[in-house]
Structure formats: structure tokens, C-alpha cells
Amino acid sequence: MTVMADRRPQMGVDEFERIAAFAAAETETVRLEFIDGRVGVKGMPDGDHGEILLWLQTVCMQHRPDLGLYVEQGLRVERYRKGRARPDGCFAPRGSFSGQGEWGDPSGVLMTVEVTSFDSDTDDRDRKEKPRAYAGAGIPAHLLVDRDACTVTVYSDPRPDGDGYRETHTVAFGMRVRLPDPVGIDLDTEELKNYVR
């Protein structure tokens, strides 16, 4: 007998947004996401997490000054925009989120970035659910900096059905990796060795 997981949403997106707004107003330590119909709590970043994002921002400014690395910008994700994610970063043309609220339109995002945290749900959230949600939103590429495995994975070419990316390329920290077009940056990951436990 096969047991199927209950895939019904816990709540509607409007209700989630009200709860997320309340949590944000009441505390700085809780950041909520709504992916695949489920509410999740995004882990608070540590110092190394922040250093990785700063490093990526510096690389971006050197090679693509027309892009910004937007940190923690909320996005409407998943098919028909029924999800809400807060990527660690997203590469987008500067000005892409001007005038938008907490949950921005992902149509201008060229690549999302996630840096793994040391939480119990990192495997499901960062390695499975979020890449699928970003592909479903039509975001051309996704970068996963996996501090547990000391690897960088680049996902690209979203499937037409929105169920993930067709291409994945993983390298160990210290190797070079190409961030595909439309980002188009060669990334030397040597510095990432400084930010693992």
C-alpha cells in the first residue's frame, strides 16, 4: 500500500501574508515563507552566511554593475503565484523591486541564491522545495551554496511544466563555476572555504 502525503495547503496565501506581516512587525527573529502550501520558518543567518552573501554581492558589482544582489527580498513564487519565498539573495536588474511591497514579482529575477543553514529542515527546504518553487516562477537560474557538503550547485533551464530545473552542475568549494546567462559570470569559489565550520 502506498501512503500519499497530504498536499492540501495549510491556509490561503492572503491569510499567510497577514500572519507574516504580523510576525515581522512583532519580532525581528522570525521570517516566514509559504512554499508548496506549507508555512516554514526561515533560519536566522550566522556571520559566515552573511559573508557569503557579501562576497557574492562584491563579485556581482565587479562583473555586472547593472545587476543588484537583493538580499531577503520576498518573492511571489510557484505556479500561479500561490507561494511566498524569501531567497537569501536574488540577482536582478537594479530597480526591479522599486515600488513593490514585501512580496515582489519574480519576472525580472535572473537568478536566486540560497545559502544552507544548519537547521533540521535544510535538506527539504533549500535542496528540494525552493529550487522547484523558483523554477515554477520562471526564474532562469538558481545558485545553492551548500555549507554542509562544501559544494556550489547551479540550477538552470526551468522545465516548461515548472517542476524544477533541467540542468544542474555541482562543484566543490575551490573550483570555478559558470553562472549561466542571463547572469553570465564565472565564479571562483575558493573564498567559500573560509566560511565553513
C-alpha positions as a Markdown table, in Angstrom:
| # | Residue | x | y | z |
|---|---|---|---|---|
| 1 | Met | 0.0 | 0.0 | 0.0 |
| 2 | Thr | 1.3 | 3.5 | -0.9 |
| 3 | Val | 0.8 | 6.3 | 1.6 |
| 4 | Met | 0.3 | 9.7 | 0.0 |
| 5 | Ala | 1.3 | 12.8 | 1.8 |
| 6 | Asp | -1.4 | 15.3 | 2.4 |
| 7 | Arg | -0.7 | 18.1 | -0.1 |
| 8 | Arg | -3.6 | 20.4 | 0.8 |
| 9 | Pro | -2.4 | 23.9 | 1.6 |
| 10 | Gln | -2.4 | 24.8 | 5.3 |
| 11 | Met | -4.1 | 28.1 | 4.5 |
| 12 | Gly | -4.6 | 30.6 | 1.7 |
| 13 | Val | -1.9 | 33.0 | 0.6 |
| 14 | Asp | -3.9 | 36.0 | 1.8 |
| 15 | Glu | -4.1 | 34.6 | 5.3 |
| 16 | Phe | -0.4 | 33.7 | 5.2 |
| 17 | Glu | 0.5 | 37.3 | 4.2 |
| 18 | Arg | -1.4 | 38.7 | 7.2 |
| 19 | Ile | 0.4 | 36.3 | 9.6 |
| 20 | Ala | 3.8 | 37.0 | 8.0 |
| 21 | Ala | 3.2 | 40.8 | 8.3 |
| 22 | Phe | 2.2 | 40.4 | 11.9 |
| 23 | Ala | 5.3 | 38.3 | 12.7 |
| 24 | Ala | 7.5 | 40.8 | 11.0 |
| 25 | Ala | 6.0 | 43.7 | 13.0 |
| 26 | Glu | 6.3 | 41.9 | 16.3 |
| 27 | Thr | 9.8 | 40.3 | 16.1 |
| 28 | Glu | 12.9 | 40.6 | 14.1 |
| 29 | Thr | 13.9 | 36.9 | 14.6 |
| 30 | Val | 11.0 | 35.2 | 12.7 |
| 31 | Arg | 10.9 | 35.2 | 9.0 |
| 32 | Leu | 8.1 | 33.2 | 7.4 |
| 33 | Glu | 7.8 | 31.6 | 3.9 |
| 34 | Phe | 4.9 | 29.8 | 2.2 |
| 35 | Ile | 6.1 | 27.2 | -0.2 |
| 36 | Asp | 4.2 | 24.3 | -1.6 |
| 37 | Gly | 1.2 | 25.2 | 0.5 |
| 38 | Arg | 3.1 | 25.0 | 3.8 |
| 39 | Val | 4.3 | 27.6 | 6.2 |
| 40 | Gly | 8.0 | 27.5 | 7.0 |
| 41 | Val | 10.3 | 29.5 | 9.3 |
| 42 | Lys | 13.4 | 30.7 | 7.7 |
| 43 | Gly | 16.5 | 30.3 | 9.9 |
| 44 | Met | 18.3 | 33.3 | 11.1 |
| 45 | Pro | 21.7 | 33.7 | 9.3 |
| 46 | Asp | 25.0 | 33.5 | 11.1 |
| 47 | Gly | 28.1 | 35.5 | 10.3 |
| 48 | Asp | 29.5 | 33.2 | 7.7 |
| 49 | His | 26.2 | 33.2 | 5.9 |
| 50 | Gly | 26.3 | 37.0 | 5.7 |
| 51 | Glu | 30.0 | 36.9 | 4.5 |
| 52 | Ile | 29.0 | 34.6 | 1.6 |
| 53 | Leu | 26.3 | 37.0 | 0.5 |
| 54 | Leu | 28.6 | 39.9 | 0.8 |
| 55 | Trp | 31.2 | 38.0 | -1.3 |
| 56 | Leu | 28.6 | 37.4 | -4.0 |
| 57 | Gln | 27.5 | 41.0 | -3.9 |
| 58 | Thr | 31.1 | 42.1 | -4.5 |
| 59 | Val | 31.5 | 39.7 | -7.4 |
| 60 | Cys | 28.3 | 41.0 | -8.9 |
| 61 | Met | 29.3 | 44.6 | -8.6 |
| 62 | Gln | 32.7 | 43.9 | -10.3 |
| 63 | His | 31.3 | 41.9 | -13.2 |
| 64 | Arg | 27.7 | 43.1 | -13.6 |
| 65 | Pro | 27.2 | 46.6 | -12.2 |
| 66 | Asp | 23.8 | 46.7 | -13.9 |
| 67 | Leu | 22.6 | 44.0 | -11.5 |
| 68 | Gly | 21.9 | 44.1 | -7.8 |
| 69 | Leu | 22.0 | 41.2 | -5.4 |
| 70 | Tyr | 18.8 | 41.8 | -3.4 |
| 71 | Val | 19.1 | 40.1 | 0.0 |
| 72 | Glu | 16.0 | 38.7 | 1.6 |
| 73 | Gln | 13.6 | 40.2 | -1.0 |
| 74 | Gly | 10.3 | 38.4 | -0.7 |
| 75 | Leu | 9.1 | 36.8 | -4.0 |
| 76 | Arg | 5.7 | 35.5 | -5.2 |
| 77 | Val | 6.7 | 32.0 | -6.3 |
| 78 | Glu | 5.2 | 28.7 | -7.6 |
| 79 | Arg | 2.8 | 28.3 | -10.3 |
| 80 | Tyr | 0.0 | 31.0 | -10.3 |
| 81 | Arg | 2.0 | 32.9 | -7.6 |
| 82 | Lys | 0.4 | 30.9 | -4.7 |
| 83 | Gly | 3.7 | 30.8 | -2.8 |
| 84 | Arg | 5.9 | 33.2 | -1.0 |
| 85 | Ala | 9.6 | 32.7 | -0.6 |
| 86 | Arg | 12.4 | 34.8 | 0.8 |
| 87 | Pro | 15.6 | 33.8 | -1.0 |
| 88 | Asp | 18.8 | 34.6 | 0.7 |
| 89 | Gly | 19.5 | 36.7 | -2.4 |
| 90 | Cys | 18.4 | 37.3 | -6.0 |
| 91 | Phe | 20.2 | 38.8 | -8.9 |
| 92 | Ala | 18.0 | 41.2 | -10.8 |
| 93 | Pro | 18.5 | 44.4 | -12.8 |
| 94 | Arg | 18.8 | 47.4 | -10.5 |
| 95 | Gly | 15.4 | 49.0 | -9.8 |
| 96 | Ser | 13.5 | 45.7 | -10.3 |
| 97 | Phe | 11.7 | 45.9 | -7.0 |
| 98 | Ser | 11.1 | 49.7 | -6.9 |
| 99 | Gly | 7.5 | 50.4 | -5.7 |
| 100 | Gln | 6.8 | 46.8 | -4.9 |
| 101 | Gly | 5.8 | 45.6 | -1.4 |
| 102 | Glu | 7.1 | 42.8 | 0.7 |
| 103 | Trp | 6.4 | 40.1 | -1.9 |
| 104 | Gly | 7.9 | 41.2 | -5.3 |
| 105 | Asp | 7.2 | 40.0 | -8.8 |
| 106 | Pro | 9.8 | 37.4 | -9.8 |
| 107 | Ser | 9.6 | 38.2 | -13.5 |
| 108 | Gly | 12.7 | 40.3 | -13.5 |
| 109 | Val | 14.8 | 38.0 | -11.4 |
| 110 | Leu | 17.7 | 36.4 | -13.3 |
| 111 | Met | 18.9 | 34.1 | -10.5 |
| 112 | Thr | 18.0 | 33.3 | -6.9 |
| 113 | Val | 20.6 | 32.3 | -4.3 |
| 114 | Glu | 20.3 | 30.1 | -1.2 |
| 115 | Val | 23.0 | 29.5 | 1.4 |
| 116 | Thr | 22.3 | 26.5 | 3.5 |
| 117 | Ser | 21.7 | 27.0 | 7.2 |
| 118 | Phe | 22.4 | 24.4 | 9.9 |
| 119 | Asp | 18.6 | 23.7 | 10.5 |
| 120 | Ser | 16.9 | 20.4 | 10.6 |
| 121 | Asp | 14.8 | 21.2 | 7.5 |
| 122 | Thr | 17.6 | 22.4 | 5.3 |
| 123 | Asp | 17.5 | 19.3 | 3.1 |
| 124 | Asp | 13.9 | 19.6 | 2.2 |
| 125 | Arg | 13.6 | 23.3 | 2.1 |
| 126 | Asp | 16.9 | 24.5 | 0.5 |
| 127 | Arg | 17.8 | 21.5 | -1.6 |
| 128 | Lys | 14.3 | 20.4 | -2.9 |
| 129 | Glu | 11.4 | 22.7 | -2.3 |
| 130 | Lys | 13.0 | 26.1 | -3.1 |
| 131 | Pro | 14.7 | 25.1 | -6.4 |
| 132 | Arg | 11.3 | 23.7 | -7.5 |
| 133 | Ala | 9.5 | 26.8 | -6.4 |
| 134 | Tyr | 11.9 | 29.2 | -8.2 |
| 135 | Ala | 11.7 | 27.1 | -11.4 |
| 136 | Gly | 7.9 | 27.2 | -11.2 |
| 137 | Ala | 8.1 | 31.0 | -11.0 |
| 138 | Gly | 10.1 | 31.0 | -14.3 |
| 139 | Ile | 13.4 | 32.2 | -12.7 |
| 140 | Pro | 16.1 | 31.3 | -15.2 |
| 141 | Ala | 18.8 | 30.1 | -12.7 |
| 142 | His | 19.3 | 29.2 | -9.1 |
| 143 | Leu | 22.5 | 29.0 | -7.0 |
| 144 | Leu | 22.8 | 26.8 | -4.0 |
| 145 | Val | 25.8 | 27.3 | -1.7 |
| 146 | Asp | 25.8 | 24.1 | 0.4 |
| 147 | Arg | 27.9 | 24.6 | 3.5 |
| 148 | Asp | 27.3 | 21.1 | 4.7 |
| 149 | Ala | 28.6 | 19.4 | 1.5 |
| 150 | Cys | 31.1 | 22.3 | 0.7 |
| 151 | Thr | 29.7 | 22.5 | -2.8 |
| 152 | Val | 28.1 | 25.0 | -5.1 |
| 153 | Thr | 25.2 | 23.8 | -7.3 |
| 154 | Val | 23.9 | 25.9 | -10.3 |
| 155 | Tyr | 20.4 | 25.0 | -11.5 |
| 156 | Ser | 19.3 | 26.3 | -14.9 |
| 157 | Asp | 16.8 | 25.9 | -17.7 |
| 158 | Pro | 13.4 | 25.7 | -15.9 |
| 159 | Arg | 11.2 | 22.9 | -17.1 |
| 160 | Pro | 8.2 | 24.0 | -19.1 |
| 161 | Asp | 5.9 | 22.4 | -16.6 |
| 162 | Gly | 7.6 | 24.4 | -13.8 |
| 163 | Asp | 8.6 | 21.2 | -11.9 |
| 164 | Gly | 12.3 | 22.0 | -11.3 |
| 165 | Tyr | 15.3 | 22.8 | -13.5 |
| 166 | Arg | 16.6 | 20.6 | -16.3 |
| 167 | Glu | 20.2 | 21.3 | -15.8 |
| 168 | Thr | 22.3 | 21.1 | -12.5 |
| 169 | His | 26.0 | 21.5 | -12.2 |
| 170 | Thr | 27.8 | 20.9 | -8.9 |
| 171 | Val | 31.4 | 21.8 | -8.0 |
| 172 | Ala | 33.4 | 21.6 | -4.7 |
| 173 | Phe | 34.4 | 24.8 | -2.9 |
| 174 | Gly | 37.6 | 26.0 | -4.6 |
| 175 | Met | 36.6 | 25.2 | -8.2 |
| 176 | Arg | 35.3 | 27.6 | -10.8 |
| 177 | Val | 31.7 | 27.5 | -11.9 |
| 178 | Arg | 29.8 | 29.4 | -14.6 |
| 179 | Leu | 26.7 | 31.3 | -13.6 |
| 180 | Pro | 24.7 | 30.8 | -16.8 |
| 181 | Asp | 23.2 | 33.5 | -18.9 |
| 182 | Pro | 21.4 | 35.7 | -18.3 |
| 183 | Val | 23.7 | 36.3 | -15.3 |
| 184 | Gly | 26.9 | 35.3 | -17.2 |
| 185 | Ile | 29.5 | 35.4 | -14.5 |
| 186 | Asp | 32.4 | 33.0 | -14.0 |
| 187 | Leu | 32.6 | 32.4 | -10.2 |
| 188 | Asp | 35.8 | 31.3 | -8.4 |
| 189 | Thr | 34.6 | 29.6 | -5.3 |
| 190 | Glu | 38.0 | 29.4 | -3.5 |
| 191 | Glu | 36.9 | 32.1 | -0.9 |
| 192 | Leu | 34.0 | 29.9 | 0.2 |
| 193 | Lys | 36.5 | 27.6 | 2.0 |
| 194 | Asn | 36.8 | 30.4 | 4.6 |
| 195 | Tyr | 33.1 | 30.2 | 5.6 |
| 196 | Val | 32.6 | 26.6 | 6.6 |
| 197 | Arg | 32.8 | 25.1 | 10.1 |
